[in-house]
Amino acid sequence: MATVLAVNGSPNQEKGQTAMLLTPFIRGMESAGAETEVVYASRLHINPCDCGEMYCWGRTPGTCYHTDDMNDLYPRLRETDVLVLATPVYVPLPGDMQNLINRLVPLLDPVLETRQERTRARFREGVRIKKLVLLATGYWWEKENLDTVVRIAEELAEDASVEFAGAVLRPHAYAMTAGGKLTSDGAAVLRTVERAGRELVERGTIAQGLLDAISRPLISREESLRQQSE
């Protein structure tokens, strides 16, 4: 059975648009037999990574000198097969989410190697994470507005030497609802997100066609700009 740990980095927690997508994604993974857990970055007390001397690599290998909620999260991260980073785009990330990502460094082995002319590391022995997935929502119309967050997730996967198994992206996510209720297009997107979660567990990846359907335009650029200016 695959184990999945999803980190929701939205300050709006379970009430935000990120959670609106993450919920069916998790449901899809569970329907395929995965054991899942969701944590909210903004509910955790996580100090910023401020150790330029890399204590967790040199003086106390694998152990961060901070004493905070990451101490409880590290064991759960070590025991998960799939790490899902779920976040809204905040140019680029909400602060709590960025702190959490920075504090993953103790899980990395400082034995570095060069691949394709880039210096890379890998997770330490005993860290089970094999796949990293991004789920991201944006307010602006363009899907390209999420590109920076995608690059962060891709680079993290490369630095940890794990597979980047896909980016579930929803630009102008607000257009999925009207008057506080899901539109028919919004409901169709969420059904596709659930299929993507199931496929991730069953096949180990997500078909590009599903990802494209999730991020397809729901309104025109002109309508989006008009609504945002009101």
Secondary structure, DSSP 8 states (H G I E B T S, - for coil): --EEEEEE--TTGGGSHHHHHHHHHHHHHHHTT-EEEEEEGGGS-------TT-TTTTTSTT--S--STHHHHHHHHHT-SEEEEEEE-SSS--HHHHHHHHTTGGGEEEEEEEETTEEEEEE-TT----EEEEEEE-SSS-GGGGHHHHHHHHHHHHHHT-EEEEEEEETTGGGGEETTEE-HHHHHHHHHHHHHHHHHHHHSS--HHHHHHHTS-SS-HHHHHHHHH-
